[in-house]
């Protein structure tokens, strides 16, 4: 099973046509990780701002 998976990965890496798509997928994945990390770090501050705004509208 592992050998089949390895052979499939190696065959995908050898094809230059799909290489650009893999690079874009890696880039999108990296951007997603950064966005999630920023939201986790700034989430409480953003929630507090929204709470302040909602309370001032009441």
N, CA and C atoms as an extended XYZ file, in Angstrom:
174
Properties=species:S:1:pos:R:3:atomname:S:1:resname:S:1:resid:I:1 pbc="F F F"
N         0.824       -1.193        0.000 N   UNK     1
C         0.000        0.000        0.000 CA  UNK     1
C         0.864        1.251        0.000 C   UNK     1
N         1.874        1.257        0.852 N   UNK     2
C         2.761        2.424        0.914 CA  UNK     2
C         3.535        2.551       -0.391 C   UNK     2
N         3.914        1.425       -0.966 N   UNK     3
C         4.670        1.450       -2.223 CA  UNK     3
C         3.814        2.040       -3.343 C   UNK     3
N         2.541        1.689       -3.383 N   UNK     4
C         1.639        2.234       -4.403 CA  UNK     4
C         1.503        3.737       -4.226 C   UNK     4
N         1.337        4.179       -2.981 N   UNK     5
C         1.219        5.603       -2.694 CA  UNK     5
C         2.489        6.344       -3.091 C   UNK     5
N         3.637        5.760       -2.768 N   UNK     6
C         4.922        6.380       -3.100 CA  UNK     6
C         5.094        6.471       -4.608 C   UNK     6
N         4.761        5.395       -5.326 N   UNK     7
C         4.890        5.414       -6.783 CA  UNK     7
C         3.971        6.448       -7.413 C   UNK     7
N         2.775        6.585       -6.865 N   UNK     8
C         1.840        7.568       -7.401 CA  UNK     8
C         2.349        8.997       -7.169 C   UNK     8
N         2.887        9.262       -5.981 N   UNK     9
C         3.445       10.590       -5.678 CA  UNK     9
C         4.626       10.881       -6.602 C   UNK     9
N         5.496        9.898       -6.769 N   UNK    10
C         6.672       10.095       -7.628 CA  UNK    10
C         6.262       10.351       -9.075 C   UNK    10
N         5.226        9.655       -9.546 N   UNK    11
C         4.787        9.881      -10.917 CA  UNK    11
C         4.170       11.269      -11.067 C   UNK    11
N         3.490       11.737      -10.037 N   UNK    12
C         2.930       13.092      -10.089 CA  UNK    12
C         4.022       14.145      -10.083 C   UNK    12
N         5.082       13.905       -9.337 N   UNK    13
C         6.169       14.869       -9.264 CA  UNK    13
C         6.981       14.916      -10.547 C   UNK    13
N         7.001       13.828      -11.298 N   UNK    14
C         7.770       13.781      -12.540 CA  UNK    14
C         7.075       14.515      -13.667 C   UNK    14
N         5.754       14.612      -13.618 N   UNK    15
C         5.017       15.316      -14.663 CA  UNK    15
C         5.136       16.816      -14.434 C   UNK    15
N         5.675       17.499      -15.443 N   UNK    16
C         5.870       18.942      -15.293 CA  UNK    16
C         4.580       19.714      -15.489 C   UNK    16
N         3.585       19.108      -16.147 N   UNK    17
C         2.337       19.817      -16.387 CA  UNK    17
C         1.628       20.147      -15.081 C   UNK    17
N         1.581       19.192      -14.177 N   UNK    18
C         0.886       19.384      -12.916 CA  UNK    18
C         1.719       20.082      -11.866 C   UNK    18
N         2.982       20.317      -12.179 N   UNK    19
C         3.865       20.921      -11.188 CA  UNK    19
C         3.411       22.329      -10.833 C   UNK    19
N         2.974       23.100      -11.806 N   UNK    20
C         2.497       24.450      -11.528 CA  UNK    20
C         1.280       24.436      -10.631 C   UNK    20
N         0.393       23.475      -10.873 N   UNK    21
C        -0.813       23.354      -10.055 CA  UNK    21
C        -0.466       22.992       -8.616 C   UNK    21
N         0.527       22.128       -8.447 N   UNK    22
C         0.965       21.750       -7.099 CA  UNK    22
C         1.543       22.966       -6.388 C   UNK    22
N         2.301       23.776       -7.106 N   UNK    23
C         2.871       24.974       -6.491 CA  UNK    23
C         1.772       25.936       -6.055 C   UNK    23
N         0.746       26.098       -6.885 N   UNK    24
C        -0.371       26.958       -6.507 CA  UNK    24
C        -1.117       26.395       -5.302 C   UNK    24
N        -1.283       25.087       -5.268 N   UNK    25
C        -1.972       24.462       -4.139 CA  UNK    25
C        -1.176       24.661       -2.854 C   UNK    25
N         0.140       24.523       -2.927 N   UNK    26
C         0.973       24.756       -1.747 CA  UNK    26
C         0.895       26.211       -1.292 C   UNK    26
N         0.868       27.116       -2.246 N   UNK    27
C         0.776       28.538       -1.920 CA  UNK    27
C        -0.566       28.856       -1.258 C   UNK    27
N        -1.645       28.312       -1.800 N   UNK    28
C        -2.973       28.532       -1.204 CA  UNK    28
C        -3.029       27.933        0.194 C   UNK    28
N        -2.427       26.750        0.364 N   UNK    29
C        -2.384       26.124        1.679 CA  UNK    29
C        -1.624       26.965        2.685 C   UNK    29
N        -0.496       27.509        2.265 N   UNK    30
C         0.297       28.364        3.147 CA  UNK    30
C        -0.465       29.624        3.527 C   UNK    30
N        -1.141       30.222        2.569 N   UNK    31
C        -1.932       31.423        2.853 CA  UNK    31
C        -3.054       31.086        3.839 C   UNK    31
N        -3.683       29.935        3.659 N   UNK    32
C        -4.755       29.526        4.565 CA  UNK    32
C        -4.240       29.336        5.983 C   UNK    32
N        -3.065       28.746        6.119 N   UNK    33
C        -2.475       28.550        7.456 CA  UNK    33
C        -2.184       29.889        8.103 C   UNK    33
N        -1.659       30.834        7.346 N   UNK    34
C        -1.348       32.161        7.893 CA  UNK    34
C        -2.629       32.882        8.316 C   UNK    34
N        -3.665       32.801        7.491 N   UNK    35
C        -4.924       33.468        7.822 CA  UNK    35
C        -5.534       32.866        9.090 C   UNK    35
N        -5.515       31.545        9.187 N   UNK    36
C        -6.059       30.887       10.376 CA  UNK    36
C        -5.262       31.278       11.615 C   UNK    36
N        -3.937       31.333       11.497 N   UNK    37
C        -3.103       31.714       12.641 CA  UNK    37
C        -3.401       33.144       13.084 C   UNK    37
N        -3.563       34.042       12.129 N   UNK    38
C        -3.866       35.435       12.472 CA  UNK    38
C        -5.229       35.533       13.144 C   UNK    38
N        -6.210       34.785       12.615 N   UNK    39
C        -7.541       34.829       13.228 CA  UNK    39
C        -7.544       34.243       14.628 C   UNK    39
N        -6.750       33.210       14.847 N   UNK    40
C        -6.670       32.629       16.196 CA  UNK    40
C        -6.028       33.622       17.156 C   UNK    40
N        -4.989       34.300       16.701 N   UNK    41
C        -4.296       35.251       17.573 CA  UNK    41
C        -5.115       36.511       17.825 C   UNK    41
N        -5.800       36.996       16.796 N   UNK    42
C        -6.537       38.248       16.926 CA  UNK    42
C        -8.023       38.048       17.207 C   UNK    42
N        -8.475       36.804       17.255 N   UNK    43
C        -9.891       36.514       17.464 CA  UNK    43
C       -10.493       37.176       18.685 C   UNK    43
N        -9.876       37.035       19.847 N   UNK    44
C       -10.455       37.685       21.039 CA  UNK    44
C       -10.537       39.208       20.921 C   UNK    44
N        -9.540       39.824       20.311 N   UNK    45
C        -9.567       41.279       20.154 CA  UNK    45
C       -10.675       41.694       19.196 C   UNK    45
N       -10.854       40.940       18.132 N   UNK    46
C       -11.913       41.243       17.171 CA  UNK    46
C       -13.282       41.047       17.823 C   UNK    46
N       -13.451       39.973       18.578 N   UNK    47
C       -14.722       39.721       19.270 CA  UNK    47
C       -15.028       40.843       20.258 C   UNK    47
N       -14.018       41.330       20.963 N   UNK    48
C       -14.225       42.425       21.913 CA  UNK    48
C       -14.665       43.697       21.196 C   UNK    48
N       -14.080       43.983       20.046 N   UNK    49
C       -14.477       45.176       19.281 CA  UNK    49
C       -15.928       45.070       18.837 C   UNK    49
N       -16.309       43.892       18.316 N   UNK    50
C       -17.688       43.715       17.889 CA  UNK    50
C       -18.649       43.816       19.062 C   UNK    50
N       -18.270       43.298       20.199 N   UNK    51
C       -19.119       43.399       21.394 CA  UNK    51
C       -19.298       44.858       21.789 C   UNK    51
N       -18.233       45.625       21.742 N   UNK    52
C       -18.294       47.057       22.050 CA  UNK    52
C       -19.226       47.779       21.076 C   UNK    52
N       -19.114       47.448       19.797 N   UNK    53
C       -19.958       48.091       18.775 CA  UNK    53
C       -21.439       47.734       19.002 C   UNK    53
N       -21.714       46.469       19.257 N   UNK    54
C       -23.097       46.034       19.482 CA  UNK    54
C       -23.667       46.682       20.724 C   UNK    54
N       -22.880       46.761       21.795 N   UNK    55
C       -23.372       47.374       23.023 CA  UNK    55
C       -23.614       48.869       22.852 C   UNK    55
N       -22.820       49.542       22.013 N   UNK    56
C       -23.031       50.966       21.806 CA  UNK    56
C       -24.252       51.239       20.928 C   UNK    56
N       -24.668       50.237       20.143 N   UNK    57
C       -25.841       50.421       19.293 CA  UNK    57
C       -27.142       50.205       20.056 C   UNK    57
N       -27.079       49.591       21.206 N   UNK    58
C       -28.304       49.300       21.982 CA  UNK    58
C       -28.835       50.510       22.660 C   UNK    58
